[in-house]
């Protein structure tokens, strides 16, 4: 959870360059977004944790549609590191406007 919050904070300050081409192995195959909190399903598919939890049926692999136990979903730390590195290399700081008091 700490990584997810830190990633959201980072993404709220920086934005991925719209011209950056996300490598397929760093892309959620369902949402087609950069993996920010990747998990590995029993099938070997890597998706964002929020993709797996937002599925209609959280007890089915959203790719293979096979039944799975939530305890079988494992963190994909190897992909998380590579995705974070990609984001850092291909992002720019967002210029925020000051809110009026």
C-alpha positions, -999 to +999 in steps of 0.1 A: +000+000+000+029+024+008+043+019-027+009+026-042+004+058-023+039+070-031+033+062-068+001+081-068+019+111-051+046+109-077+021+107-106+002+136-091+034+157-095+047+142-127+030+131-159+041+105-184+053+121-216+024+115-240+049+106-268+065+079-246+058+044-259+052+021-230+069-013-236+043-041-237+058-058-206+053-027-186+017-022-197-015-036-181-029-058-208-065-048-198-063-011-192-033-005-215-018+018-189+016+018-173+019-007-145+020+012-112+013-015-087+018-047-106+008-081-094+014-115-110-016-138-114-013-176-112-015-177-150+017-156-151-001-125-164+010-092-148-017-066-143-022-036-120-035-045-085-065-021-091-073-039-123-076-072-105-096-057-076-120-038-099-129-068-120-166-078-119-156-111-103-125-107-082-121-145-080-114-150-117-083-143-136-095-114-159-074-128-188-079-165-186-113-164-167-100-193-146-110-193-109-083-181-086-078-174-049-069-138-040-040-153-020-026-166-053-021-130-065+016-121-059+035-088-060+055-084-092+084-065-077+107-071-107+082-053-130+074-026-104+110-015-103+113-014-142+080+004-145+090+030-119+123+035-137+105+039-170+082+065-155+110+084-140+129+085-173+098+095-194+079+119-172+078+157-169+068+178-139+033+191-140+031+228-134+003+234-109-017+266-107-021+281-073-056+278-060-073+311-052-078+315-014 
